[in-house]
Amino acid sequence: NRRNDNISLSEELQHALQQLQDQEQNNMNQYNHIRNFLAALSQPLPLTFRIRQHKDEMRRSQKEAFKQILYEKYDHLIRPVSYDPDQRIYQAVPNSNLCKATLGKVSPQLKSLILDGTSTGLIARQEMGSIMPVIALSRGKYISYGSKVLDMCSSPGSKTLQALEIIASNIDHQNSNDRDEGYDHIFNDAKKRR
């Protein structure tokens, strides 16, 4: 009888131990979504930029030439996003491992092209999370030519610039004497050098 009690006790302990192990595994699985989320946040963002809006003909031809170079030489690395009908937003191709940090290693020529495009004002290096709010506002007809915008989160200012491009999109800068007529730009920055 005592032996049966020992076996029974041993089985109960094993069962309790198994329950604890199962519970521990369930607790670990319970937080997998958080681990996966944190792992995703730690990945570098894919390289993204947008071709800026320009009204004048010279810029339009430069834009088309830039797009042609991207298509002919770098289509395996970067392409227009499928949901932009204007094909002005470009993002690294999945599995290309192309991000800001790896651009010079993966393709020094593409890096040079992007730096040239940025320095001449043809393109704007901007993350997708910064591009999409302005596009959503524009496509939803919340901002358009002549709108007033108060950007409460404008550091470093890429969304503000993108919004200004939309707001001033009908101004013919080459043939207009009133380039800034009707437009007030107010900037408030804690750093005087900017």
N, C-alpha and C positions, 0 to 999 in steps of 0.2 A: 504494500500500500504506500509505503514511504517512497518507493522507487517510482511509482506512478505519479506521486506528487512532484518528485524531482523532474520527471519528464515533462509533466504538465507545466511546471514552473519554467523549465528551460524553453519549452515551446512558446510560452507567453513572453519570455524575455526576447526570444528571437523575433516573435511577431511584433513586439513593441519596438525593437531595434529597427526592423524593416519599416515600420510606420514612420519612425523618426527620419530614416533615410529617404523615404518617399516624400515626406513633408519638406525636408531640406531641398530635395530636387525640385519639388513644386515651387518652393520659394525662389530658387535660383531661376526657374523658368518664368516665374511671375515678373521678373525684372529684365528679361531678355530684350523687350522692346525699348527699354531705357538704354541698355548697353548698345543696341543697334543704332539708336538715335544718336548717342554720343559718338559712336564710331563714324557715322555719316558726317557729323559736324566737324570731325577732325580731318576729313579729306579736303584737299585743296579744291577750290572752285574751278570749273573749266574756264579757259580763256574765253572772254566775251568782249565784243565791242559793237558799236553801232556806227553806221555811216550817217553823218550829220545831214540835216535838211538844209539844202541850199537852193535858192531861187535862180541865181544867175547862171547863164549858159556855160561859162568857163568851168565853174565848179561842177556842173552837171556832167560835162565831158570828162573831167578828172575822176568823178565818182564812177562813171561807167568803165573807164580805163582801170581803176583800182579793182573793181569787181571782176573784170576780165582776168587780171593777173591772179587774183585769189582763186578763180575757177580753174585756170590753166595750170598753175604751179602748186597750189596748196589745198586743193579740193580733198585730198586724203587726210588733211589735218583740221581744216576749219570750213564750215559751210553756213549758208543762211539757215536760220531756224525755220521749220516748216509752217509755223503759225503766223509768220509775218508776211502778208501778201506783198508788201513793198520790197522785201528782201534787202533790208538795211541792217538787220540784226544778225550778227555772225557769232557762232559758238563752236568751240572745239568739238570734233567728232568723238562720239563715245569710244572709249578704249584707246584714244590717242595719247592719253596722259599729258595733254597739253594744258598747262596752266601758266599763270604769270611767272612762277618760279622756274618752270622747266622750259619756257619758250626759247631762251638763248641756246640751251643744250639741244633741244629737239630740232629747231630750225633757226639758225642765226639770220638767214635771209628773210624769213617771215618776221622775225623780231625787228629787223631794220626797216622793213616795209611798214610795219605797224607804228614804229617810232616816227618815221617820216610822215605818215598819215596823221598822227596825233599832233606833231609839231606844226603842220601846215593847217590844222583845223578841219581836215577832211573827215576824220573819224574821232570818236570819243571812246576811250577805254572805260568801260562801265560794266559793273556786274549785273547779271540778269535780274536780281532782286531790286536793283535800282532802276532798271529800264522799264520793267513791267508796270509799276504804278502809274507812270506818266502815260504809257500807251493805253492802259485801261481807262484813264480819265479822258484821253483824247478820243478813243473809239466809242466811249459812252457819251460823247458830246458834252462832257462836263468842262473841258477846256478846248478852246479853238481860237482862231484869229481874233485878237482884241480882248480876250478874257483877262480877268485880274486873278492873280494867284498869290497866295501867301504860303511860302514853303517854310514850315516850322521845323524842318529836319534837314537843313541845307548844308551840311558839311560832308564832303568837301565842295558840293555844289553841282554835281553832275545832273541830278534830277532837275534842279533849277535851270540849268543851261538847256536841257532837253525841253522843258516846258516853255522857255523863252523862244526856242526855235519854232514851236507850234504857234505861240501867241503872235509872233512877228512874221509868220510864214508868208503873208501876202505882200510884204514890203519889198519893192524892187530897189535893192541897195545901190545898184549901179546907176540908175536913172532918177534917183530921188534926192531932192534937196532937204527933205524932212525925214532923214533917217531915224531920228529918235522922237519925232513929233508925236505927242500923245502917249509916250511911254515913259514911265518913271521906274527906275531901278533903285531900290533901296536895299542896301546890304548892311547887316549888323553883324560884326564879328569881333570877338574878344581880342583877336590878335591883329595888331595894327599893320603888320607886314603883309597881310593877305589882302 
